[in-house]
C-alpha cells in the first residue's frame, strides 16, 4: 500500500510543478508589455543619456568622447546652481501650498454628504488639464491688458492702474504658485482622500468614546495611519516640482531677468537652444541623482515606526 501511494504521489508532484511553471510563463506573458514599455521608454533612453553625457555631442556633426569633462563643467556652471537653488525654493513653497489646500479638501469630501460628488468632481477637474494648456490659460488670465485679473481689479477700483503681475519676481512667482496649486491640489486631494477612507472607522469611534478631541485623533490616528499615502503624495509633488518646466517656459520665459530659471529649463536651454546635447545629458543625470536621493530620503522619513515600508 505504501509503494502504491509513493508511486502515485510522484506524478502528482510532477503535475503540480508543470502547472506552476505554466502559470509562471503565463504571468510573464501578462507583464511582458509593461516590461517592454519600461525598457524601451526608460531603460534604453537612460543608458543613452548616460552615454551621451560622456561625449561632446553637437546637434550636427560627429561626437567625441571626453570622459567626465561635462561633469567637471557643471561644477563651474553658476547658472545651473542658481537654477537648482531656485528650483529647491519653488519645490518647498509649492509643496507646502499644495498640501495646505489639498488636505482640508480631502477632509471635507471624505465622508458622503449632500453634493459630495459635485465637490469631488469640481475640485479634481483642473487636474485633467495638461500643464501646457493650463499655462496658456493662466498666461491669458495674467495678461496686463487683455487678461482677467489686472483689468478686473482696475475696473472694480481696487487698483489705481492696471498692473503687470509678471513684471517683477515676487508677483510673478506667487502667480505661478497659485496656478500650480489650482492645477494640482485636486489630484493630491484624491490621493489623500483614499488614505483617509482606508482608516477603520472603529478606531475613530473608540477614540471619541475615550474622550479624544479632533486634533488628538488627527495626530494619534489619522497621520500615523496615512504615512504611506503621505509618502506617495509627497514624492509625486516633490518630483513634479523639481521637474517643473511648462509653466515657467510658457508664462514667464525664465523672467523677469532670468530669476525664474528652473533646473529643467536650463537643461532645455543647453540642449535645444545652445545645442550642447552632451552637456545637457550630463545635467540630466545630475538632476536624476538628486531626484532619486530626495525620494529615498522622503521614503525613509515617512516609513512606518516599526520599520516596515
C-alpha positions in Angstrom: 0.0 0.0 0.0 2.9 2.3 0.8 4.5 1.5 -2.5 1.3 2.4 -4.4 0.9 5.7 -2.6 4.5 6.7 -3.3 4.1 5.7 -6.9 1.0 7.8 -7.4 2.4 10.8 -5.4 5.4 11.3 -7.8 3.3 12.0 -10.9 1.1 14.3 -8.8 4.1 16.4 -7.7 5.4 16.5 -11.3 2.0 17.7 -12.5 1.9 20.4 -9.9 5.4 21.5 -10.9 4.4 21.6 -14.6 1.3 23.6 -13.6 3.3 26.1 -11.6 5.7 26.5 -14.4 2.9 27.2 -16.9 1.4 29.8 -14.5 4.8 31.5 -14.2 5.1 31.7 -18.0 1.5 33.0 -18.3 2.3 35.6 -15.7 5.4 36.6 -17.6 3.4 37.0 -20.8 1.0 39.3 -19.0 3.7 41.6 -17.7 5.8 41.5 -20.8 4.1 44.5 -22.4 4.7 46.6 -19.3 8.3 45.4 -19.1 8.8 46.2 -22.8 7.5 49.8 -22.3 9.8 50.3 -19.3 12.8 49.0 -21.3 12.1 51.0 -24.4 11.0 54.3 -22.9 13.0 54.3 -19.7 16.0 51.9 -19.5 17.2 52.5 -23.1 16.9 56.3 -23.0 18.6 56.4 -19.6 21.5 54.4 -20.9 21.7 56.6 -24.0 21.6 59.7 -21.9 24.4 58.4 -19.6 26.5 57.6 -22.7 25.8 61.0 -24.3 26.9 62.7 -21.1 30.4 61.4 -21.6 30.7 63.0 -25.1 30.9 66.3 -26.8 27.7 65.7 -28.7 26.7 68.6 -31.0 23.4 68.6 -32.8 25.1 68.3 -36.2 28.4 66.6 -36.8 30.4 63.8 -35.2 30.6 63.4 -31.4 33.8 62.8 -29.5 34.4 61.1 -26.2 35.5 63.5 -23.5 35.0 61.4 -20.3 33.9 63.3 -17.3 34.6 66.8 -18.7 30.9 67.7 -18.9 30.5 66.8 -15.2 33.5 69.0 -14.3 32.0 71.8 -16.3 28.8 71.5 -14.2 30.8 72.4 -11.1 31.7 75.8 -12.7 28.2 76.4 -14.1 26.9 79.1 -11.7 23.7 79.5 -13.8 22.8 75.8 -13.2 23.4 76.0 -9.5 21.3 79.2 -9.3 18.6 77.4 -11.2 18.8 74.5 -8.9 18.6 76.8 -5.9 15.5 78.4 -7.3 14.0 75.0 -8.1 14.5 73.9 -4.5 12.9 77.1 -3.2 10.0 76.7 -5.5 9.6 73.0 -4.6 9.4 73.7 -0.9 6.9 76.6 -1.3 4.6 74.9 -3.8 4.6 71.6 -1.9 3.6 73.3 1.3 0.9 75.2 -0.6 -0.5 72.2 -2.3 -0.8 70.2 0.9 -2.3 73.2 2.8 -5.1 73.2 0.2 -5.4 69.5 -0.6 -5.6 68.1 3.0 -8.5 70.3 4.1 -10.3 69.5 0.8 -9.7 65.8 1.4 -11.1 66.0 4.9 -14.1 67.9 3.5 -15.0 65.4 0.8 -14.0 62.2 2.7 -17.5 61.3 4.0 -20.6 61.1 1.9 -22.8 64.2 2.3 -25.1 66.2 0.1 -23.3 67.3 -3.2 -20.2 65.4 -2.3 -19.9 64.0 -5.8 -20.2 67.5 -7.2 -17.5 68.8 -4.9 -15.1 66.0 -5.7 -15.6 66.5 -9.5 -15.2 70.2 -9.2 -12.0 70.1 -7.1 -10.4 67.4 -9.3 -11.4 68.9 -12.7 -8.3 71.1 -13.1 -6.1 68.1 -12.7 -7.3 66.7 -16.1 -6.0 69.7 -17.9 -2.4 69.4 -19.2 0.2 71.7 -17.8 0.8 73.3 -21.1 -2.9 74.1 -21.6 -3.2 75.4 -18.0 -0.1 77.5 -18.5 -1.6 79.0 -21.7 -4.9 79.7 -19.8 -3.1 81.5 -17.0 -0.8 83.3 -19.4 -4.0 85.0 -20.7 -5.5 85.5 -17.2 -2.3 87.3 -16.1 -2.0 89.5 -19.2 -1.9 93.1 -18.1 -4.1 94.4 -21.0 -6.3 91.6 -22.3 -6.4 89.3 -19.3 -8.7 89.0 -16.4 -7.0 89.7 -13.1 -5.4 93.1 -13.8 -8.2 94.7 -15.9 -10.9 93.4 -13.4 -9.0 94.8 -10.4 -8.7 98.2 -12.2 -12.4 98.3 -13.2 -13.5 97.4 -9.7 -11.4 100.3 -8.3 -9.1 98.0 -6.4 -6.0 99.5 -8.1 -5.3 102.9 -9.5 -4.0 101.5 -12.8 -3.5 98.2 -14.5 -0.6 96.3 -13.0 1.6 93.7 -14.6 1.9 90.7 -12.3 4.7 89.2 -14.3 7.0 92.3 -14.3 8.7 91.6 -11.0 9.8 88.4 -9.2 7.5 88.2 -6.2 4.2 88.8 -8.0 5.3 86.5 -10.9 6.5 83.8 -8.5 3.3 83.8 -6.5 1.2 83.8 -9.6 2.9 80.6 -10.7 2.3 79.1 -7.2 -1.4 79.9 -7.5 -1.6 78.3 -10.9 0.1 75.1 -9.8 -2.0 74.8 -6.7 -5.2 75.3 -8.7 -3.9 72.7 -11.2 -2.5 70.0 -8.8 -4.3 70.3 -5.5 -7.3 68.3 -6.7 -5.1 65.4 -7.7 -3.3 65.4 -4.3 -6.7 65.7 -2.7 -7.9 62.4 -4.2 -4.7 60.6 -3.1 -5.2 61.9 0.5 -8.9 61.0 0.4 -8.1 57.4 -0.4 -5.8 57.3 2.6 -8.4 58.8 4.9 -11.0 56.3 3.7 -8.7 53.4 4.4 -8.6 54.3 8.2 -11.1 51.9 10.1 -14.0 54.0 11.5 -13.9 51.9 14.6 -10.6 53.5 15.7 -12.1 57.0 15.4 -15.2 55.9 17.3 -13.2 54.3 20.0 -11.0 57.4 20.4 -14.1 59.6 20.6 -15.5 57.3 23.3 -12.3 57.7 25.2 -12.7 61.5 25.1 -10.1 62.3 22.4 -10.8 65.5 20.6 -10.5 66.2 16.8 -6.9 67.3 17.0 -5.8 64.4 19.2 -7.5 61.9 16.8 -5.8 63.6 13.9 -2.4 63.4 15.5 -2.6 60.0 17.0 -4.7 58.1 14.4 -5.0 59.9 11.1 -1.4 60.9 10.5 0.3 57.6 11.6 -2.1 55.5 9.5 -1.6 57.8 6.5 2.2 57.5 6.3 2.3 55.5 3.1 -0.3 57.8 1.5 1.5 60.9 2.6 4.8 59.4 1.3 3.2 58.8 -2.1 1.6 62.2 -2.4 4.8 64.0 -1.2 7.1 62.1 -3.6 4.8 62.9 -6.5 4.6 66.5 -5.5 8.3 67.0 -5.0 9.3 65.1 -8.2 6.8 67.1 -10.2 8.1 70.4 -8.7 11.7 69.6 -9.3 10.9 68.8 -12.9 8.8 72.0 -13.4 9.2 73.4 -16.8 5.9 74.2 -18.7 4.6 77.0 -16.5 7.9 78.8 -16.3 8.6 78.4 -20.0 5.1 79.4 -21.3 4.2 82.1 -18.8 7.5 83.7 -17.8 10.1 82.5 -20.3 12.5 82.4 -17.3 11.9 86.0 -16.5 11.9 88.5 -15.1 15.6 88.9 -15.6 16.2 85.1 -15.5 15.1 84.9 -11.9 12.7 82.0 -12.5 15.0 79.7 -14.4 14.4 76.1 -13.2 16.9 73.2 -13.5 14.9 71.6 -16.3 14.6 75.0 -18.1 18.4 75.3 -18.0 18.8 71.8 -19.3 16.4 72.6 -22.1 18.3 75.7 -22.9 21.7 74.0 -23.0 20.4 71.0 -25.0 18.0 72.6 -27.5 19.0 76.3 -27.6 22.7 76.1 -27.4 22.7 72.5 -28.9 25.1 71.1 -26.4 23.4 67.8 -26.1 26.2 66.1 -24.2 26.3 68.8 -21.6 22.5 68.7 -21.3 22.7 64.9 -20.8 25.2 65.4 -18.0 22.9 68.0 -16.4 20.0 65.5 -16.7 22.0 62.7 -15.0 22.9 65.0 -12.1 19.3 66.1 -11.7 18.2 62.4 -11.8 20.6 61.5 -8.9 19.3 64.4 -6.9 15.7 63.4 -7.5 16.3 59.7 -6.6 18.2 60.8 -3.4 15.4 63.1 -2.3 12.8 60.3 -3.0 14.7 57.8 -0.9 15.1 60.4 2.0 11.3 61.0 1.9 10.5 57.3 2.0 12.9 56.8 4.9 11.4 59.7 6.9 7.8 58.7 6.3 8.2 54.9 6.7 6.2 53.2 9.5 7.7 53.4 13.0 8.1 49.6 13.0 10.4 50.0 10.0 8.0 48.3 7.6 8.0 50.3 4.3 
